[in-house]
Amino acid sequence: MPYVITSGCIDEKAAECVDVCPVDCIEEGPDQFFIEADICIECGACEVACPVGAVFYDTDVPDEEKHMIQKAEDFYKS
């Protein structure tokens, strides 16, 4: 999973990340946006565009937000 959208996005859903994604890999979920790892080209545009700083490269996700990696994986399993 390259980039992960963390809890800062929950109920915020500003969508700037969606607007700048060149491969359309960000999908709206029930309470936040999620990045489809199989489509993401790791360009980083979403990370820079996020107004709440909720997007992180997977290895840079803060410890208190690591559970969001599993949440994203679960979103795409269903």
C-alpha positions as CSV (number, residue, x, y, z in Angstrom):
1,M,0.0,0.0,0.0
2,P,1.8,3.1,-1.2
3,Y,-0.1,6.1,0.2
4,V,-2.7,5.9,3.1
5,I,-5.3,8.4,4.0
6,T,-5.5,8.7,7.8
7,S,-8.1,9.8,10.3
8,G,-7.8,13.5,9.6
9,C,-10.0,12.8,6.5
10,I,-12.8,11.2,8.5
11,D,-15.9,13.2,8.0
12,E,-13.8,16.0,6.4
13,K,-13.6,14.7,2.9
14,A,-12.3,17.9,1.3
15,A,-11.6,16.0,-2.0
16,E,-8.6,18.1,-3.1
17,C,-6.7,14.8,-3.3
18,V,-9.3,13.4,-5.8
19,D,-9.0,16.5,-8.0
20,V,-5.2,16.2,-8.3
21,C,-4.8,12.4,-8.7
22,P,-3.6,11.7,-12.3
23,V,-4.7,8.1,-12.3
24,D,-8.1,8.4,-10.5
25,C,-7.1,6.0,-7.7
26,I,-8.9,7.7,-4.8
27,E,-12.4,6.5,-3.9
28,E,-14.9,7.9,-1.6
29,G,-15.9,5.6,1.3
30,P,-18.7,6.1,3.8
31,D,-16.7,8.4,6.1
32,Q,-13.5,9.2,4.3
33,F,-11.5,8.7,1.0
34,F,-9.3,5.7,0.3
35,I,-6.4,5.2,-2.1
36,E,-6.5,2.0,-4.3
37,A,-3.0,0.6,-4.0
38,D,-3.1,-1.3,-7.2
39,I,-3.8,1.8,-9.2
40,C,-1.7,4.4,-7.3
41,I,1.5,5.4,-9.2
42,E,3.0,7.0,-6.0
43,C,3.3,10.4,-7.5
44,G,2.6,12.1,-4.1
45,A,0.2,14.7,-5.5
46,C,-2.5,13.7,-3.0
47,E,-0.2,14.2,-0.1
48,V,0.7,17.7,-1.1
49,A,-2.9,18.6,-1.9
50,C,-4.5,17.4,1.3
51,P,-5.6,20.4,3.3
52,V,-5.7,18.5,6.6
53,G,-2.4,16.6,6.2
54,A,-4.2,13.2,6.3
55,V,-2.2,11.5,3.5
56,F,1.1,9.7,4.3
57,Y,3.4,7.4,2.4
58,D,2.8,4.0,4.1
59,T,6.2,3.9,5.8
60,D,5.6,7.4,7.2
61,V,2.2,6.8,8.8
62,P,2.5,7.9,12.4
63,D,2.2,5.1,15.0
64,E,-1.1,6.3,16.3
65,E,-2.5,6.1,12.7
66,K,-1.2,2.7,11.7
67,H,-4.7,1.2,12.1
68,M,-5.7,3.2,9.1
69,I,-3.6,1.0,6.9
70,Q,-5.8,-2.0,7.8
71,K,-8.9,0.1,7.4
72,A,-7.9,0.9,3.8
73,E,-7.1,-2.7,3.1
74,D,-10.5,-3.8,4.5
75,F,-12.3,-1.2,2.4
76,Y,-10.9,-2.7,-0.8
77,K,-11.6,-6.3,0.3
78,S,-15.4,-5.7,0.2
